Amino acid sequence: MRKLLLGTTALAAAAALSANAALADVSITGMLEWSYDSRSSNVAANDGTSFGQDSDMQITFSNKTDSGLTLGMTVDFDTDA
């Protein structure tokens, strides 16, 4: 009987935790910028083409606990090439 009670208590706790985790606000935003440069001049060393890119992705999380404490986190991935 005790094992059954502990098992059902663990299941109820897992269900409660998963239900609260689903209430968090999560947003994912991002951008990608691509560039192509072609240069022609009277100086051969300055001539040529180049490619470049800049990308950014941001993940933001926020949640409010039952006691009123607001938790938040932001992760920012930024690349320049």
Order of alpha helices (4+ residues) and beta strands (2+ residues): alpha-beta-beta-beta
